[in-house]
Amino acid sequence: MIIEDEEKIARFVELELSYEGYSTTKAFDGRTGLELAESGEFDLVLLDVMLPQLSGMEVLRRIRRTSSVPIIMLTARDSVMDKVSGLDSGASDYITKPFAIEELLARIRNALRKTMPEDGGVLSASGLLLDTGRHTVTFKGTPIDLTKREFDLLHYLLKNKGLVISREALLDNVWGFDFTGETNAVDVYVRFLRGKIDEVFGIKLIHTVRGVGYVIKDEK
């Protein structure tokens, strides 16, 4: 949910989030944004502080009466007291305009990650099973030997099955936000996984979305 009265900014953020695979809804004033946010259908709210009808701080306070949905505040203000006020009122994070979209995306991923329950169980796709507790991967009962990095990459893709994940998001979440190695590391490790899974078992598990990233989908 994007609650932002500057329509150009809202549209820019919407396009970038759509490119990353998120579904978005926009509101251009505080009252409309609050009504939509209170529907409970959103996983995260991006909330501007300076809004018509209801201020962002008031929207934040009212949402927090009934919901713990992650809320990232967007504002041109950068004073310490504004940030403290937002965080004390229940904001999950705070980013100052103008911001780099890469930083906003990283903060969104971080906020969503904190709300995700630990799966601790078995993830599956197309006959492949990944057991997070036992740290094993099998295909129809046959064990697959993976390195830690291969396991972590497969685990992240399976956790987000059906969603196209960009290379940048995979680097941030599997290799770490401060990764400084080769930028083609994701492609290399996807090839490793395909060599151990797709080619051995004759399935197509990891799909490439050209110019965007990778997705795991169940075979029909």
C-alpha positions as a printed Julia matrix, in Angstrom:
220×3 Matrix{Float64}:
  0.0     0.0     0.0
  1.49    3.35   -1.09
  0.01    6.42    0.63
  1.7     9.4    -1.03
  0.16   12.69   -2.21
  2.88   13.42   -4.78
  1.49   11.39   -7.67
  4.76   11.29   -9.63
  6.59    9.79   -6.65
  3.76    7.32   -6.0
  3.78    6.23   -9.64
  7.58    5.86   -9.68
  7.54    3.69   -6.54
  4.62    1.68   -7.93
  6.51    0.93  -11.15
  9.67   -0.09   -9.3
  7.75   -2.36   -6.92
  5.82   -3.92   -9.79
  9.13   -4.61  -11.52
 10.26   -6.45   -8.37
  7.1    -8.58   -8.36
  5.01   -6.75   -5.75
  1.31   -5.95   -6.18
  0.5    -2.38   -5.16
 -2.41   -0.04   -4.4
 -2.08    3.76   -4.18
 -3.87    6.47   -2.2
 -3.16   10.19   -2.5
 -4.58   11.44    0.82
 -4.5    10.27    4.4
 -8.19    9.52    4.84
 -8.46    7.31    1.76
 -5.17    5.61    2.63
 -6.35    4.87    6.16
 -9.63    3.36    4.93
 -7.77    1.09    2.51
 -5.03    0.18    4.98
 -7.62   -0.82    7.6
 -9.0    -3.45    5.23
 -6.16   -5.69    6.4
 -5.32   -6.85    2.87
 -1.79   -5.42    2.75
  1.56   -6.88    3.81
  3.29   -3.49    4.12
  2.43    0.22    4.01
  4.62    3.0     2.6
  3.32    6.13    4.3
  4.19    9.74    3.53
  4.23   12.08    6.53
  2.84   15.2     4.85
 -0.61   14.24    3.55
 -3.88   16.13    2.93
 -7.0    15.37    5.03
 -5.12   13.25    7.6
 -1.41   13.57    8.34
  0.83   10.55    7.98
  1.44   10.53   11.75
 -2.3    10.4    12.43
 -2.76    7.63    9.87
  0.09    5.74   11.54
 -1.45    6.09   15.02
 -4.88    4.93   13.84
 -3.52    1.92   11.95
 -1.54    0.9    15.02
 -4.74    0.69   17.09
 -5.74   -2.45   15.21
 -2.82   -3.67   13.09
  0.88   -4.54   13.34
  1.41   -4.37    9.56
  4.93   -3.06    8.75
  4.85    0.68    8.02
  7.76    2.55    6.42
  7.49    6.33    6.68
  8.46    8.45    3.65
  9.2    12.11    4.28
 11.18   15.14    3.21
 11.82   15.86    6.86
 15.1    14.62    8.26
 15.17   15.97   11.8
 15.87   13.55   14.62
 12.65   14.47   16.43
 10.49   13.67   13.38
 12.11   10.25   13.11
 11.79    9.61   16.83
  8.11   10.62   16.74
  7.39    8.26   13.86
  9.24    5.33   15.37
  7.7     5.9    18.82
  4.25    5.92   17.21
  4.86    2.48   15.74
  6.62    2.97   12.4
  8.75    0.0    11.37
 11.28    2.15    9.52
 11.86    5.65    8.2
 13.4     6.85    4.94
 14.03   10.46    3.93
 13.28   11.91    0.48
 14.94   11.96   -1.92
 15.85    8.31   -1.55
 17.6     5.79   -3.76
 15.09    3.15   -4.88
 17.63    0.43   -4.07
 17.66    1.53   -0.44
 13.86    1.62   -0.27
 13.64   -1.88   -1.76
 16.18   -3.17    0.76
 14.21   -1.64    3.63
 10.99   -3.18    2.3
 12.61   -6.61    2.08
 13.97   -6.21    5.6
 10.59   -5.18    7.02
  8.8    -8.08    5.3
 11.47  -10.55    6.39
 10.82   -9.66   10.03
  7.14  -10.54    9.66
  7.69  -13.9     7.97
  7.27  -16.91   10.25
 10.19  -19.28   10.41
  9.16  -22.07    8.07
 11.17  -24.73    9.92
  9.49  -27.4     7.82
  9.44  -28.72    4.29
  9.26  -26.64    1.12
  8.35  -28.3    -2.14
  8.04  -27.84   -5.9
  7.65  -30.31   -8.77
  8.52  -33.34   -6.65
 11.51  -31.7    -4.97
 11.48  -31.43   -1.17
 13.7   -29.14    0.9
 13.66  -29.91    4.63
 14.88  -26.85    6.51
 15.11  -28.67    9.84
 17.22  -31.55    8.55
 18.97  -29.35    5.95
 18.3   -31.94    3.23
 17.06  -31.8    -0.36
 15.5   -34.76   -2.16
 13.71  -35.39   -5.44
 11.11  -38.15   -5.18
 13.17  -39.73   -2.41
 16.58  -39.36   -4.08
 19.01  -37.2    -2.03
 20.63  -34.19   -3.72
 23.99  -33.04   -2.39
 24.2   -29.24   -2.29
 26.75  -26.81   -0.93
 25.6   -24.36    1.73
 25.29  -21.52   -0.8
 23.35  -23.7    -3.23
 21.03  -24.78   -0.41
 20.49  -21.17    0.74
 19.72  -20.01   -2.81
 17.29  -22.87   -3.42
 15.7   -22.26   -0.02
 15.09  -18.57   -0.76
 13.61  -19.29   -4.2
 11.34  -21.98   -2.76
 10.2   -19.67    0.06
  9.13  -17.25   -2.65
  7.75  -19.87   -5.06
  5.77  -18.26   -7.84
  7.41  -14.84   -7.39
 10.05  -13.54   -9.79
 13.09  -12.58   -7.69
 15.63  -10.17   -9.14
 19.34  -10.91   -9.07
 19.83   -7.92   -6.78
 17.28   -9.26   -4.29
 18.95  -12.68   -4.35
 22.35  -11.12   -3.72
 20.94   -9.1    -0.81
 19.11  -12.0     0.83
 21.35  -14.98    0.08
 24.83  -13.46   -0.16
 24.18  -10.48    2.11
 23.48   -6.78    1.6
 27.21   -5.94    1.79
 28.26   -8.52   -0.84
 31.1    -7.13   -2.99
 31.98  -10.13   -5.18
 31.19  -10.82   -8.82
 27.74   -9.59   -9.85
 27.14  -12.75  -11.9
 27.35  -14.95   -8.79
 23.6   -15.57   -8.9
 23.72  -16.8   -12.5
 26.66  -19.08  -11.7
 24.88  -20.7    -8.75
 21.62  -21.06  -10.66
 23.63  -23.03  -13.26
 25.03  -25.19  -10.45
 21.52  -25.93   -9.18
 20.22  -26.69  -12.65
 23.11  -29.05  -13.2
 22.31  -30.96  -10.02
 18.51  -30.88  -10.3
 17.02  -29.97  -13.68
 19.55  -31.84  -15.83
 19.77  -34.91  -13.58
 16.04  -35.4   -13.07
 14.75  -34.02  -16.38
 12.59  -31.27  -14.91
 12.46  -27.49  -15.27
 12.49  -26.14  -11.72
 14.17  -22.73  -11.93
 12.83  -20.49  -14.68
 14.59  -17.42  -16.06
 12.55  -14.26  -16.62
 14.74  -12.41  -19.08
 15.92   -9.05  -17.82
 14.28   -9.54  -14.42
 15.48  -12.58  -12.49
 14.48  -16.11  -11.51
 11.37  -17.93  -10.32
 10.53  -21.45   -9.17
  7.23  -22.77  -10.46
  5.56  -26.15  -10.08
  5.53  -28.11  -13.31
  2.03  -28.86  -14.57
